[in-house]
Amino acid sequence: MGGGSEIFLCPKSVRNPLKPAPRVALVASIAWTLWNYRLSLIKELEAAGYEVILLAADDASRLQLEHHTYAKFFPLRQLSRRSLSPYQNLKFLFEIFFVLRHRRPDLVLFFTIRPNTLGNLAAAVAGIPSISTVEGMGISGSSQGWLRRLTLALYRLAFRHSCKVIFLNNDDLQDFLYQRIVDPEKALLVHGPGVDLQHFSPRVKASYDKIVFLFVARLLSEKGIREFANAARYLKNKGVAAEFRVLGSTDSGNPTTISNAELEAWVQEGILQHLGFLDDVRPAVAQADVLVLPSYYREGVPRSVLEAMGMEKPIITTDNVGCRDTVVDGKNGFLIPSRNVAALVEAMEKTIALSPAQRADMGRVSREMAEQEFGDPLVLPKYLALIQEVLSLKH
């Protein structure tokens, strides 16, 4: 876990009492993304002597960011995740240009699709260097139509400006290189968004009466929530003594969200328990035996899976981009085909057939994989080293 610390050069090199602290902006689609995925990076930047500013569409997570960091938050009011309107996206392009020009960061880090594309174009016009992180392709990655073509065209244009482009999984990296969307000299792989393995550590499960399968994600169709519900229904009707819990909420800002009515119907049918949205998922994960994410969403690397791995849970997920990076089939869980309820049921039955000791062994392999590939001590120094590299080129 300590190997990455060798390139952690920022604190000594960026601090200069005669110069103001370098200002780094982090830009994402919504405040929740920065809170959920980038809090450790924000704190690491602040500890290294950087001034951090945050740009995103406003939501309740803004208060958490302001409470737990020193970073200043500037809401992007024209950033709509749902709208495909050229006019709306043009308004966002102008908005982020004027915010960047006014706040004048020394470097911008972009996350999520619209900031990575339109935000990079605005940074180019404003003359501000940038580092982009491709956190998966989301809905556009699942499509083969005009939306995917448009998104890739915007990436190709935007990444001419980016100094570095980080990919969370090798599938996305190779895809972008093959299609000549990014210069090979700019592209690099940093496995996953990182996970705080001290925060997400093993806990003892309170009860072992029934095996508990837990789904943790936004309740989008592409995340596999319907496949999870259908598998739960099949096993319940078969008389299997298991519980199926869902942690997460619907997402009105996403066109592929399931409805609250559909979710409530599953609960009323008695096939699922809905835990809602929790600020701290650890108690729910601790009381589960297996984390299930049957996603066919174009993931980067799913954070919910990494957190469960840190807590020594076996994983059932799909042999899909991003997801497949987290499981060695049969070692720390099972990989299944996408959109395949029968395969999901089979993997769940295999897991039920294991002894508690065998499931515990799988969980320990999950933790070892998290420590060796995805932990913050490996991921964060790479970001700080890249930031130092780009800022040194600027000066």
C-alpha positions in Angstrom: 0.0 0.0 0.0 2.9 2.4 0.6 4.5 2.1 -2.8 2.6 5.0 -4.3 4.0 7.4 -1.7 7.3 7.6 -3.5 5.9 10.0 -6.1 4.2 12.2 -3.5 6.3 15.3 -4.1 3.7 18.1 -3.8 3.9 19.4 -0.2 7.6 20.5 -0.4 7.6 21.6 -4.0 4.5 23.8 -4.1 4.8 25.7 -0.8 6.6 29.0 -1.1 6.0 31.6 1.6 6.7 34.4 -1.0 4.0 33.2 -3.4 0.2 32.6 -2.9 -0.9 29.0 -2.7 -1.7 27.6 -6.2 -5.4 27.5 -6.8 -6.9 24.3 -8.1 -10.5 24.0 -9.2 -12.5 20.7 -9.2 -15.5 20.7 -11.5 -18.2 18.0 -11.6 -21.8 17.6 -12.6 -23.3 17.9 -9.1 -22.0 18.6 -5.6 -22.8 15.0 -4.6 -20.2 13.7 -7.0 -17.5 15.8 -5.4 -18.6 14.8 -1.9 -19.0 11.1 -2.6 -16.0 10.5 -4.9 -13.5 13.3 -4.4 -13.6 14.3 -0.7 -10.3 12.5 0.0 -8.6 14.3 -2.9 -9.9 17.7 -1.8 -8.5 17.1 1.7 -5.2 15.8 0.3 -4.9 18.9 -1.8 -5.5 21.2 1.1 -3.0 19.3 3.2 -0.5 19.8 0.5 -0.9 23.5 0.5 -3.3 24.2 -2.3 -6.3 26.5 -2.3 -9.2 24.5 -3.6 -12.4 25.8 -5.2 -15.3 23.6 -6.2 -17.7 24.1 -9.2 -20.8 22.0 -9.7 -24.6 22.1 -9.8 -25.8 22.8 -6.2 -27.4 20.2 -4.0 -27.6 19.2 -0.4 -24.0 17.8 -0.5 -22.7 21.3 -0.8 -23.2 21.8 3.0 -21.2 18.6 3.7 -18.4 19.8 1.5 -18.3 23.2 3.2 -18.4 21.6 6.6 -15.6 19.1 6.1 -13.2 21.1 3.9 -11.9 24.7 3.5 -12.9 24.7 -0.2 -15.1 27.4 -1.6 -18.1 26.2 -3.6 -19.4 28.1 -6.6 -22.7 26.7 -8.0 -23.1 26.2 -11.7 -26.7 27.1 -12.3 -26.8 26.3 -16.0 -25.4 22.8 -15.7 -28.3 20.4 -16.4 -27.5 16.6 -16.4 -30.9 15.8 -18.0 -31.2 18.4 -20.8 -29.8 17.7 -24.3 -30.9 21.1 -25.5 -28.1 22.9 -27.4 -29.3 26.2 -26.0 -29.1 24.9 -22.4 -25.6 23.5 -23.0 -24.5 26.7 -24.6 -25.6 28.6 -21.6 -23.5 26.2 -19.4 -20.5 26.7 -21.7 -20.7 30.5 -21.3 -21.3 30.2 -17.5 -18.3 28.0 -16.8 -16.1 30.2 -19.0 -17.0 33.3 -17.0 -16.6 31.6 -13.7 -13.2 30.2 -14.6 -12.1 33.6 -16.0 -13.3 35.4 -12.9 -11.9 32.9 -10.3 -8.7 32.3 -12.3 -7.5 28.9 -10.9 -4.0 27.8 -11.8 -5.3 24.4 -12.9 -8.7 22.8 -13.4 -9.6 19.1 -12.7 -12.6 18.0 -14.6 -14.9 15.0 -13.7 -18.0 13.7 -15.3 -19.1 14.1 -19.0 -20.3 17.7 -19.4 -17.5 19.3 -17.4 -14.9 17.1 -19.2 -16.2 18.2 -22.6 -17.8 21.6 -22.5 -15.8 22.6 -19.4 -12.5 21.8 -21.1 -13.5 24.0 -24.1 -14.2 26.9 -21.7 -10.9 26.4 -20.0 -9.1 26.4 -23.3 -10.6 29.8 -24.2 -9.8 31.1 -20.7 -6.2 29.9 -21.1 -6.3 27.7 -18.0 -4.6 24.2 -18.1 -6.6 21.2 -17.2 -6.5 17.5 -16.1 -9.5 15.4 -17.1 -10.8 12.2 -15.5 -13.0 9.9 -17.5 -15.2 8.3 -14.9 -17.0 6.0 -17.3 -19.3 6.8 -20.2 -22.6 6.5 -18.4 -25.7 6.5 -20.5 -23.9 7.7 -23.6 -21.6 4.7 -23.4 -24.5 2.3 -23.5 -25.8 3.8 -26.7 -24.6 3.2 -30.2 -26.5 6.1 -31.7 -26.1 9.8 -32.2 -25.6 10.6 -28.4 -22.5 8.4 -28.3 -21.1 9.8 -31.5 -21.7 13.4 -30.3 -20.2 12.7 -26.9 -17.0 11.1 -28.4 -16.7 14.0 -30.9 -16.8 16.5 -28.0 -14.3 14.5 -26.1 -12.0 14.4 -29.1 -12.2 18.2 -29.4 -11.9 18.9 -25.6 -9.0 16.6 -25.0 -6.8 18.6 -27.4 -6.7 21.1 -24.5 -6.3 18.7 -21.5 -2.7 18.3 -20.3 -3.4 14.8 -19.0 -6.4 12.5 -19.3 -6.9 9.9 -16.5 -8.9 6.7 -17.1 -10.3 4.6 -14.3 -10.3 1.3 -16.2 -8.3 -0.1 -19.1 -11.4 -0.7 -21.3 -12.1 3.0 -21.6 -8.4 3.8 -22.0 -8.0 1.4 -24.9 -11.3 2.5 -26.5 -10.3 6.2 -26.5 -6.8 5.4 -27.8 -8.2 3.1 -30.6 -10.6 5.8 -31.7 -7.9 8.5 -31.5 -9.9 10.6 -29.1 -6.9 11.2 -26.8 -3.1 11.5 -27.5 -1.3 8.5 -26.1 1.2 10.7 -24.4 -1.6 12.4 -22.4 -3.5 9.2 -21.4 -2.8 7.2 -18.2 -4.6 4.6 -16.1 -5.3 5.3 -12.4 -7.3 2.4 -11.1 -10.6 3.6 -9.7 -11.6 6.8 -7.9 -9.8 5.6 -4.8 -11.4 4.4 -1.5 -10.6 5.3 2.1 -9.8 1.8 3.5 -9.6 3.1 7.1 -13.1 4.4 6.8 -14.4 1.4 5.0 -13.0 -1.4 7.1 -14.4 -4.8 8.2 -17.1 -4.9 10.8 -18.8 -7.8 12.5 -22.3 -8.7 11.2 -24.9 -8.7 14.0 -27.0 -11.6 12.8 -26.4 -14.7 10.6 -29.9 -16.0 10.5 -30.4 -15.3 6.8 -28.0 -14.4 4.0 -28.4 -10.8 2.9 -27.9 -9.6 -0.6 -27.4 -5.8 -0.8 -27.7 -3.6 -3.9 -26.1 -0.1 -3.5 -26.5 2.4 -6.3 -28.7 5.1 -7.7 -31.9 3.4 -8.8 -31.3 3.6 -12.5 -32.3 0.8 -14.9 -28.8 0.5 -16.3 -27.5 -0.1 -12.7 -29.4 -3.4 -12.9 -32.0 -2.7 -10.2 -34.8 -4.5 -12.2 -32.6 -7.5 -12.6 -31.9 -7.5 -8.9 -35.7 -7.3 -8.2 -36.5 -10.1 -10.6 -33.8 -12.4 -9.2 -35.1 -11.6 -5.7 -38.7 -12.4 -6.7 -37.6 -15.8 -8.2 -35.7 -16.8 -5.2 -38.4 -15.7 -2.8 -41.0 -17.6 -4.7 -38.7 -20.6 -4.6 -38.7 -20.4 -0.8 -35.0 -19.4 -0.4 -34.3 -18.0 3.1 -32.6 -14.8 2.0 -33.1 -11.1 2.3 -32.7 -8.6 -0.6 -32.0 -5.0 0.4 -31.7 -1.9 -1.7 -29.7 1.1 -0.6 -30.1 4.2 -2.8 -32.7 6.5 -4.2 -34.3 7.4 -7.5 -32.7 10.2 -9.4 -35.1 12.7 -11.0 -32.2 14.3 -12.9 -31.5 11.1 -14.8 -33.8 9.9 -17.6 -33.2 6.2 -16.9 -34.3 6.3 -13.2 -37.0 3.9 -12.1 -40.1 5.5 -10.7 -40.9 5.7 -7.0 -44.1 3.8 -7.8 -42.2 0.9 -9.2 -39.9 0.8 -6.2 -42.9 0.9 -3.8 -44.6 -2.0 -5.7 -41.5 -4.2 -5.1 -41.5 -3.3 -1.4 -45.3 -4.0 -1.1 -44.8 -7.3 -2.9 -42.3 -8.3 -0.2 -39.4 -9.1 -2.4 -37.2 -6.1 -1.4 -36.4 -4.0 1.6 -35.7 -0.4 0.7 -33.2 1.3 3.0 -33.4 4.7 1.3 -30.5 7.0 0.9 -27.9 7.0 3.7 -25.1 9.5 4.3 -23.1 6.6 5.9 -23.6 3.3 4.1 -21.2 1.3 6.4 -23.8 0.0 8.8 -25.9 -1.3 6.0 -22.9 -2.9 4.2 -21.8 -4.4 7.5 -25.1 -6.2 7.9 -25.0 -7.7 4.4 -23.3 -10.9 3.3 -22.8 -10.0 -0.4 -22.8 -6.8 -2.5 -24.7 -7.2 -5.7 -24.4 -4.7 -8.7 -25.7 -6.2 -11.9 -24.8 -3.1 -13.8 -24.8 -2.6 -17.6 -24.1 1.1 -17.1 -20.8 2.2 -18.6 -19.0 2.4 -15.2 -15.6 3.9 -14.5 -15.0 1.6 -11.4 -18.2 1.5 -9.2 -17.5 3.1 -5.9 -20.1 1.1 -4.0 -18.3 -2.1 -5.0 -14.9 -0.7 -3.8 -16.4 0.3 -0.4 -17.9 -3.2 0.0 -14.5 -4.8 -0.9 -12.9 -2.6 1.8 -15.4 -4.1 4.3 -14.5 -7.7 3.2 -17.7 -8.5 1.3 -17.9 -10.9 -1.6 -19.1 -9.2 -4.9 -21.6 -10.3 -7.6 -21.3 -8.0 -10.6 -21.3 -8.0 -14.3 -18.5 -8.8 -16.8 -18.9 -5.2 -18.0 -16.6 -2.2 -18.4 -15.4 -1.1 -15.0 -17.2 -3.7 -13.0 -15.0 -6.6 -14.2 -12.0 -4.8 -12.7 -13.2 -5.5 -9.2 -13.8 -9.3 -9.3 -11.7 -12.4 -10.0 -14.5 -14.9 -10.7 -14.7 -17.5 -8.0 -12.1 -15.8 -5.8 -13.8 -12.8 -4.3 -17.2 -13.2 -6.0 -18.8 -14.0 -9.3 -18.9 -12.2 -12.7 -22.1 -12.6 -14.7 -23.3 -11.5 -18.1 -25.2 -8.2 -18.3 -29.0 -8.1 -18.4 -29.2 -11.8 -17.4 -31.5 -12.6 -14.5 -30.9 -16.3 -14.8 -27.2 -15.8 -14.4 -27.7 -13.5 -11.5 -30.0 -16.1 -9.8 -27.3 -18.8 -10.4 -24.6 -16.6 -8.9 -26.8 -15.9 -5.8 -27.5 -19.6 -5.4 -23.8 -20.4 -5.6 -23.2 -17.8 -2.9 -25.9 -19.3 -0.7 -24.4 -22.7 -1.1 -21.1 -21.6 0.3 -20.3 -22.0 4.0 -19.9 -18.8 6.1 -16.2 -19.5 6.3 -16.0 -19.7 2.4 -17.8 -16.4 2.1 -15.5 -14.9 4.7 -12.5 -16.1 2.6 -14.0 -14.4 -0.5 -14.4 -11.2 1.6 -10.8 -11.3 2.6 -9.7 -11.5 -1.0 -11.9 -8.5 -1.8 -10.1 -6.5 0.9 -6.7 -7.6 -0.3 -7.6 -6.5 -3.9 -8.8 -3.1 -2.6 -5.5 -2.6 -0.7 -3.4 -3.6 -3.6 -5.2 -1.7 -6.4 -7.8 0.8 -5.3 -6.9 2.4 -1.9 -6.4 6.1 -1.4 -2.7 5.6 -0.5 -2.2 4.3 -4.1 -4.5 6.7 -6.0 -4.1 10.1 -4.4 -0.3 10.5 -4.8 -0.8 9.9 -8.5 -3.2 12.9 -8.7 -0.9 15.1 -6.7 2.1 14.2 -8.8 0.2 15.0 -12.0 -0.9 18.3 -10.6 2.6 19.2 -9.7 3.8 18.2 -13.1 1.3 20.3 -15.0 1.8 23.4 -12.7 5.6 23.1 -13.2 5.1 23.2 -16.9 2.9 26.3 -16.6 5.7 28.2 -14.8 
